[in-house]
Amino acid sequence: MKKYTSSATVFGLAFILVYLCLSYFVPAWRLKLEADAMTYFEESMKHMFVIKAAISFAAGALMTWIYLRRGGKR
């Protein structure tokens, strides 16, 4: 059971990290929006959601696969 919990944690963290990096560090995908911080955050999460989610899912799956291949928690 710990193996599945730890691999789900690795997937979740990788997904969130990659999604946030795509939202804020890829210049072509950044929003040009003059707004307060919370509004900007909400809109940047919605902007190009499908593409960013697909890339993040692939990166999360890859990181989980690497984690499990290297032993993970048993």
Phi and psi restraints in degrees (range 20) as a CNS / XPLOR table:
assign (resid 1 and name C) (resid 2 and name N)
       (resid 2 and name CA) (resid 2 and name C) 1.0 -64.7 20.0 2
assign (resid 2 and name N) (resid 2 and name CA)
       (resid 2 and name C) (resid 3 and name N) 1.0 -32.4 20.0 2
assign (resid 2 and name C) (resid 3 and name N)
       (resid 3 and name CA) (resid 3 and name C) 1.0 -62.1 20.0 2
assign (resid 3 and name N) (resid 3 and name CA)
       (resid 3 and name C) (resid 4 and name N) 1.0 -42.6 20.0 2
assign (resid 3 and name C) (resid 4 and name N)
       (resid 4 and name CA) (resid 4 and name C) 1.0 -71.5 20.0 2
assign (resid 4 and name N) (resid 4 and name CA)
       (resid 4 and name C) (resid 5 and name N) 1.0 -37.6 20.0 2
assign (resid 4 and name C) (resid 5 and name N)
       (resid 5 and name CA) (resid 5 and name C) 1.0 -66.0 20.0 2
assign (resid 5 and name N) (resid 5 and name CA)
       (resid 5 and name C) (resid 6 and name N) 1.0 -44.6 20.0 2
assign (resid 5 and name C) (resid 6 and name N)
       (resid 6 and name CA) (resid 6 and name C) 1.0 -69.3 20.0 2
assign (resid 6 and name N) (resid 6 and name CA)
       (resid 6 and name C) (resid 7 and name N) 1.0 -36.2 20.0 2
assign (resid 6 and name C) (resid 7 and name N)
       (resid 7 and name CA) (resid 7 and name C) 1.0 -70.1 20.0 2
assign (resid 7 and name N) (resid 7 and name CA)
       (resid 7 and name C) (resid 8 and name N) 1.0 -34.6 20.0 2
assign (resid 7 and name C) (resid 8 and name N)
       (resid 8 and name CA) (resid 8 and name C) 1.0 -65.8 20.0 2
assign (resid 8 and name N) (resid 8 and name CA)
       (resid 8 and name C) (resid 9 and name N) 1.0 -37.1 20.0 2
assign (resid 8 and name C) (resid 9 and name N)
       (resid 9 and name CA) (resid 9 and name C) 1.0 -65.3 20.0 2
assign (resid 9 and name N) (resid 9 and name CA)
       (resid 9 and name C) (resid 10 and name N) 1.0 -43.6 20.0 2
assign (resid 9 and name C) (resid 10 and name N)
       (resid 10 and name CA) (resid 10 and name C) 1.0 -60.8 20.0 2
assign (resid 10 and name N) (resid 10 and name CA)
       (resid 10 and name C) (resid 11 and name N) 1.0 -45.1 20.0 2
assign (resid 10 and name C) (resid 11 and name N)
       (resid 11 and name CA) (resid 11 and name C) 1.0 -61.4 20.0 2
assign (resid 11 and name N) (resid 11 and name CA)
       (resid 11 and name C) (resid 12 and name N) 1.0 -47.4 20.0 2
assign (resid 11 and name C) (resid 12 and name N)
       (resid 12 and name CA) (resid 12 and name C) 1.0 -62.0 20.0 2
assign (resid 12 and name N) (resid 12 and name CA)
       (resid 12 and name C) (resid 13 and name N) 1.0 -44.6 20.0 2
assign (resid 12 and name C) (resid 13 and name N)
       (resid 13 and name CA) (resid 13 and name C) 1.0 -65.7 20.0 2
assign (resid 13 and name N) (resid 13 and name CA)
       (resid 13 and name C) (resid 14 and name N) 1.0 -42.5 20.0 2
assign (resid 13 and name C) (resid 14 and name N)
       (resid 14 and name CA) (resid 14 and name C) 1.0 -64.4 20.0 2
assign (resid 14 and name N) (resid 14 and name CA)
       (resid 14 and name C) (resid 15 and name N) 1.0 -42.1 20.0 2
assign (resid 14 and name C) (resid 15 and name N)
       (resid 15 and name CA) (resid 15 and name C) 1.0 -59.9 20.0 2
assign (resid 15 and name N) (resid 15 and name CA)
       (resid 15 and name C) (resid 16 and name N) 1.0 -49.5 20.0 2
assign (resid 15 and name C) (resid 16 and name N)
       (resid 16 and name CA) (resid 16 and name C) 1.0 -64.1 20.0 2
assign (resid 16 and name N) (resid 16 and name CA)
       (resid 16 and name C) (resid 17 and name N) 1.0 -44.3 20.0 2
assign (resid 16 and name C) (resid 17 and name N)
       (resid 17 and name CA) (resid 17 and name C) 1.0 -62.5 20.0 2
assign (resid 17 and name N) (resid 17 and name CA)
       (resid 17 and name C) (resid 18 and name N) 1.0 -46.7 20.0 2
assign (resid 17 and name C) (resid 18 and name N)
       (resid 18 and name CA) (resid 18 and name C) 1.0 -66.0 20.0 2
assign (resid 18 and name N) (resid 18 and name CA)
       (resid 18 and name C) (resid 19 and name N) 1.0 -41.1 20.0 2
assign (resid 18 and name C) (resid 19 and name N)
       (resid 19 and name CA) (resid 19 and name C) 1.0 -61.7 20.0 2
assign (resid 19 and name N) (resid 19 and name CA)
       (resid 19 and name C) (resid 20 and name N) 1.0 -45.6 20.0 2
assign (resid 19 and name C) (resid 20 and name N)
       (resid 20 and name CA) (resid 20 and name C) 1.0 -65.9 20.0 2
assign (resid 20 and name N) (resid 20 and name CA)
       (resid 20 and name C) (resid 21 and name N) 1.0 -38.9 20.0 2
assign (resid 20 and name C) (resid 21 and name N)
       (resid 21 and name CA) (resid 21 and name C) 1.0 -63.8 20.0 2
assign (resid 21 and name N) (resid 21 and name CA)
       (resid 21 and name C) (resid 22 and name N) 1.0 -41.5 20.0 2
assign (resid 21 and name C) (resid 22 and name N)
       (resid 22 and name CA) (resid 22 and name C) 1.0 -65.1 20.0 2
assign (resid 22 and name N) (resid 22 and name CA)
       (resid 22 and name C) (resid 23 and name N) 1.0 -34.3 20.0 2
assign (resid 22 and name C) (resid 23 and name N)
       (resid 23 and name CA) (resid 23 and name C) 1.0 -71.1 20.0 2
assign (resid 23 and name N) (resid 23 and name CA)
       (resid 23 and name C) (resid 24 and name N) 1.0 -34.7 20.0 2
assign (resid 23 and name C) (resid 24 and name N)
       (resid 24 and name CA) (resid 24 and name C) 1.0 -113.8 20.0 2
assign (resid 24 and name N) (resid 24 and name CA)
       (resid 24 and name C) (resid 25 and name N) 1.0 -20.1 20.0 2
assign (resid 24 and name C) (resid 25 and name N)
       (resid 25 and name CA) (resid 25 and name C) 1.0 -109.7 20.0 2
assign (resid 25 and name N) (resid 25 and name CA)
       (resid 25 and name C) (resid 26 and name N) 1.0 -7.5 20.0 2
assign (resid 25 and name C) (resid 26 and name N)
       (resid 26 and name CA) (resid 26 and name C) 1.0 -94.1 20.0 2
assign (resid 26 and name N) (resid 26 and name CA)
       (resid 26 and name C) (resid 27 and name N) 1.0 108.7 20.0 2
assign (resid 26 and name C) (resid 27 and name N)
       (resid 27 and name CA) (resid 27 and name C) 1.0 -57.5 20.0 2
assign (resid 27 and name N) (resid 27 and name CA)
       (resid 27 and name C) (resid 28 and name N) 1.0 -35.9 20.0 2
assign (resid 27 and name C) (resid 28 and name N)
       (resid 28 and name CA) (resid 28 and name C) 1.0 -71.4 20.0 2
assign (resid 28 and name N) (resid 28 and name CA)
       (resid 28 and name C) (resid 29 and name N) 1.0 -21.1 20.0 2
assign (resid 28 and name C) (resid 29 and name N)
       (resid 29 and name CA) (resid 29 and name C) 1.0 -101.8 20.0 2
assign (resid 29 and name N) (resid 29 and name CA)
       (resid 29 and name C) (resid 30 and name N) 1.0 0.6 20.0 2
assign (resid 29 and name C) (resid 30 and name N)
       (resid 30 and name CA) (resid 30 and name C) 1.0 -76.5 20.0 2
assign (resid 30 and name N) (resid 30 and name CA)
       (resid 30 and name C) (resid 31 and name N) 1.0 149.5 20.0 2
assign (resid 30 and name C) (resid 31 and name N)
       (resid 31 and name CA) (resid 31 and name C) 1.0 -85.7 20.0 2
assign (resid 31 and name N) (resid 31 and name CA)
       (resid 31 and name C) (resid 32 and name N) 1.0 143.2 20.0 2
assign (resid 31 and name C) (resid 32 and name N)
       (resid 32 and name CA) (resid 32 and name C) 1.0 -102.5 20.0 2
assign (resid 32 and name N) (resid 32 and name CA)
       (resid 32 and name C) (resid 33 and name N) 1.0 80.1 20.0 2
assign (resid 32 and name C) (resid 33 and name N)
       (resid 33 and name CA) (resid 33 and name C) 1.0 -129.8 20.0 2
assign (resid 33 and name N) (resid 33 and name CA)
       (resid 33 and name C) (resid 34 and name N) 1.0 127.4 20.0 2
assign (resid 33 and name C) (resid 34 and name N)
       (resid 34 and name CA) (resid 34 and name C) 1.0 -93.6 20.0 2
assign (resid 34 and name N) (resid 34 and name CA)
       (resid 34 and name C) (resid 35 and name N) 1.0 99.4 20.0 2
assign (resid 34 and name C) (resid 35 and name N)
       (resid 35 and name CA) (resid 35 and name C) 1.0 -157.0 20.0 2
assign (resid 35 and name N) (resid 35 and name CA)
       (resid 35 and name C) (resid 36 and name N) 1.0 171.8 20.0 2
assign (resid 35 and name C) (resid 36 and name N)
       (resid 36 and name CA) (resid 36 and name C) 1.0 -70.7 20.0 2
assign (resid 36 and name N) (resid 36 and name CA)
       (resid 36 and name C) (resid 37 and name N) 1.0 168.9 20.0 2
assign (resid 36 and name C) (resid 37 and name N)
       (resid 37 and name CA) (resid 37 and name C) 1.0 -61.4 20.0 2
assign (resid 37 and name N) (resid 37 and name CA)
       (resid 37 and name C) (resid 38 and name N) 1.0 -42.5 20.0 2
assign (resid 37 and name C) (resid 38 and name N)
       (resid 38 and name CA) (resid 38 and name C) 1.0 -68.2 20.0 2
assign (resid 38 and name N) (resid 38 and name CA)
       (resid 38 and name C) (resid 39 and name N) 1.0 -40.9 20.0 2
assign (resid 38 and name C) (resid 39 and name N)
       (resid 39 and name CA) (resid 39 and name C) 1.0 -64.7 20.0 2
assign (resid 39 and name N) (resid 39 and name CA)
       (resid 39 and name C) (resid 40 and name N) 1.0 -42.9 20.0 2
assign (resid 39 and name C) (resid 40 and name N)
       (resid 40 and name CA) (resid 40 and name C) 1.0 -61.6 20.0 2
assign (resid 40 and name N) (resid 40 and name CA)
       (resid 40 and name C) (resid 41 and name N) 1.0 -43.6 20.0 2
assign (resid 40 and name C) (resid 41 and name N)
       (resid 41 and name CA) (resid 41 and name C) 1.0 -61.2 20.0 2
assign (resid 41 and name N) (resid 41 and name CA)
       (resid 41 and name C) (resid 42 and name N) 1.0 -47.0 20.0 2
assign (resid 41 and name C) (resid 42 and name N)
       (resid 42 and name CA) (resid 42 and name C) 1.0 -61.5 20.0 2
assign (resid 42 and name N) (resid 42 and name CA)
       (resid 42 and name C) (resid 43 and name N) 1.0 -44.7 20.0 2
assign (resid 42 and name C) (resid 43 and name N)
       (resid 43 and name CA) (resid 43 and name C) 1.0 -70.1 20.0 2
assign (resid 43 and name N) (resid 43 and name CA)
       (resid 43 and name C) (resid 44 and name N) 1.0 -34.9 20.0 2
assign (resid 43 and name C) (resid 44 and name N)
       (resid 44 and name CA) (resid 44 and name C) 1.0 -70.2 20.0 2
assign (resid 44 and name N) (resid 44 and name CA)
       (resid 44 and name C) (resid 45 and name N) 1.0 -26.3 20.0 2
assign (resid 44 and name C) (resid 45 and name N)
       (resid 45 and name CA) (resid 45 and name C) 1.0 -73.3 20.0 2
assign (resid 45 and name N) (resid 45 and name CA)
       (resid 45 and name C) (resid 46 and name N) 1.0 -30.7 20.0 2
assign (resid 45 and name C) (resid 46 and name N)
       (resid 46 and name CA) (resid 46 and name C) 1.0 -84.2 20.0 2
assign (resid 46 and name N) (resid 46 and name CA)
       (resid 46 and name C) (resid 47 and name N) 1.0 -27.3 20.0 2
assign (resid 46 and name C) (resid 47 and name N)
       (resid 47 and name CA) (resid 47 and name C) 1.0 -66.9 20.0 2
assign (resid 47 and name N) (resid 47 and name CA)
       (resid 47 and name C) (resid 48 and name N) 1.0 121.3 20.0 2
assign (resid 47 and name C) (resid 48 and name N)
       (resid 48 and name CA) (resid 48 and name C) 1.0 56.0 20.0 2
assign (resid 48 and name N) (resid 48 and name CA)
       (resid 48 and name C) (resid 49 and name N) 1.0 42.7 20.0 2
assign (resid 48 and name C) (resid 49 and name N)
       (resid 49 and name CA) (resid 49 and name C) 1.0 -57.2 20.0 2
assign (resid 49 and name N) (resid 49 and name CA)
       (resid 49 and name C) (resid 50 and name N) 1.0 -45.3 20.0 2
assign (resid 49 and name C) (resid 50 and name N)
       (resid 50 and name CA) (resid 50 and name C) 1.0 -64.0 20.0 2
assign (resid 50 and name N) (resid 50 and name CA)
       (resid 50 and name C) (resid 51 and name N) 1.0 -45.9 20.0 2
assign (resid 50 and name C) (resid 51 and name N)
       (resid 51 and name CA) (resid 51 and name C) 1.0 -66.2 20.0 2
assign (resid 51 and name N) (resid 51 and name CA)
       (resid 51 and name C) (resid 52 and name N) 1.0 -46.8 20.0 2
assign (resid 51 and name C) (resid 52 and name N)
       (resid 52 and name CA) (resid 52 and name C) 1.0 -65.4 20.0 2
assign (resid 52 and name N) (resid 52 and name CA)
       (resid 52 and name C) (resid 53 and name N) 1.0 -37.4 20.0 2
assign (resid 52 and name C) (resid 53 and name N)
       (resid 53 and name CA) (resid 53 and name C) 1.0 -67.7 20.0 2
assign (resid 53 and name N) (resid 53 and name CA)
       (resid 53 and name C) (resid 54 and name N) 1.0 -39.1 20.0 2
assign (resid 53 and name C) (resid 54 and name N)
       (resid 54 and name CA) (resid 54 and name C) 1.0 -65.9 20.0 2
assign (resid 54 and name N) (resid 54 and name CA)
       (resid 54 and name C) (resid 55 and name N) 1.0 -43.6 20.0 2
assign (resid 54 and name C) (resid 55 and name N)
       (resid 55 and name CA) (resid 55 and name C) 1.0 -65.8 20.0 2
assign (resid 55 and name N) (resid 55 and name CA)
       (resid 55 and name C) (resid 56 and name N) 1.0 -41.9 20.0 2
assign (resid 55 and name C) (resid 56 and name N)
       (resid 56 and name CA) (resid 56 and name C) 1.0 -65.5 20.0 2
assign (resid 56 and name N) (resid 56 and name CA)
       (resid 56 and name C) (resid 57 and name N) 1.0 -38.9 20.0 2
assign (resid 56 and name C) (resid 57 and name N)
       (resid 57 and name CA) (resid 57 and name C) 1.0 -63.1 20.0 2
assign (resid 57 and name N) (resid 57 and name CA)
       (resid 57 and name C) (resid 58 and name N) 1.0 -44.0 20.0 2
assign (resid 57 and name C) (resid 58 and name N)
       (resid 58 and name CA) (resid 58 and name C) 1.0 -63.5 20.0 2
assign (resid 58 and name N) (resid 58 and name CA)
       (resid 58 and name C) (resid 59 and name N) 1.0 -41.7 20.0 2
assign (resid 58 and name C) (resid 59 and name N)
       (resid 59 and name CA) (resid 59 and name C) 1.0 -66.9 20.0 2
assign (resid 59 and name N) (resid 59 and name CA)
       (resid 59 and name C) (resid 60 and name N) 1.0 -40.6 20.0 2
assign (resid 59 and name C) (resid 60 and name N)
       (resid 60 and name CA) (resid 60 and name C) 1.0 -64.1 20.0 2
assign (resid 60 and name N) (resid 60 and name CA)
       (resid 60 and name C) (resid 61 and name N) 1.0 -41.8 20.0 2
assign (resid 60 and name C) (resid 61 and name N)
       (resid 61 and name CA) (resid 61 and name C) 1.0 -64.4 20.0 2
assign (resid 61 and name N) (resid 61 and name CA)
       (resid 61 and name C) (resid 62 and name N) 1.0 -40.2 20.0 2
assign (resid 61 and name C) (resid 62 and name N)
       (resid 62 and name CA) (resid 62 and name C) 1.0 -63.8 20.0 2
assign (resid 62 and name N) (resid 62 and name CA)
       (resid 62 and name C) (resid 63 and name N) 1.0 -44.9 20.0 2
assign (resid 62 and name C) (resid 63 and name N)
       (resid 63 and name CA) (resid 63 and name C) 1.0 -64.5 20.0 2
assign (resid 63 and name N) (resid 63 and name CA)
       (resid 63 and name C) (resid 64 and name N) 1.0 -38.3 20.0 2
assign (resid 63 and name C) (resid 64 and name N)
       (resid 64 and name CA) (resid 64 and name C) 1.0 -66.6 20.0 2
assign (resid 64 and name N) (resid 64 and name CA)
       (resid 64 and name C) (resid 65 and name N) 1.0 -41.1 20.0 2
assign (resid 64 and name C) (resid 65 and name N)
       (resid 65 and name CA) (resid 65 and name C) 1.0 -62.3 20.0 2
assign (resid 65 and name N) (resid 65 and name CA)
       (resid 65 and name C) (resid 66 and name N) 1.0 -43.9 20.0 2
assign (resid 65 and name C) (resid 66 and name N)
       (resid 66 and name CA) (resid 66 and name C) 1.0 -63.0 20.0 2
assign (resid 66 and name N) (resid 66 and name CA)
       (resid 66 and name C) (resid 67 and name N) 1.0 -43.6 20.0 2
assign (resid 66 and name C) (resid 67 and name N)
       (resid 67 and name CA) (resid 67 and name C) 1.0 -59.5 20.0 2
assign (resid 67 and name N) (resid 67 and name CA)
       (resid 67 and name C) (resid 68 and name N) 1.0 -45.1 20.0 2
assign (resid 67 and name C) (resid 68 and name N)
       (resid 68 and name CA) (resid 68 and name C) 1.0 -71.9 20.0 2
assign (resid 68 and name N) (resid 68 and name CA)
       (resid 68 and name C) (resid 69 and name N) 1.0 -34.6 20.0 2
assign (resid 68 and name C) (resid 69 and name N)
       (resid 69 and name CA) (resid 69 and name C) 1.0 -68.2 20.0 2
assign (resid 69 and name N) (resid 69 and name CA)
       (resid 69 and name C) (resid 70 and name N) 1.0 -31.3 20.0 2
assign (resid 69 and name C) (resid 70 and name N)
       (resid 70 and name CA) (resid 70 and name C) 1.0 -85.3 20.0 2
assign (resid 70 and name N) (resid 70 and name CA)
       (resid 70 and name C) (resid 71 and name N) 1.0 1.4 20.0 2
assign (resid 70 and name C) (resid 71 and name N)
       (resid 71 and name CA) (resid 71 and name C) 1.0 123.3 20.0 2
assign (resid 71 and name N) (resid 71 and name CA)
       (resid 71 and name C) (resid 72 and name N) 1.0 -44.7 20.0 2
assign (resid 71 and name C) (resid 72 and name N)
       (resid 72 and name CA) (resid 72 and name C) 1.0 54.2 20.0 2
assign (resid 72 and name N) (resid 72 and name CA)
       (resid 72 and name C) (resid 73 and name N) 1.0 -163.0 20.0 2
assign (resid 72 and name C) (resid 73 and name N)
       (resid 73 and name CA) (resid 73 and name C) 1.0 -93.7 20.0 2
assign (resid 73 and name N) (resid 73 and name CA)
       (resid 73 and name C) (resid 74 and name N) 1.0 134.9 20.0 2
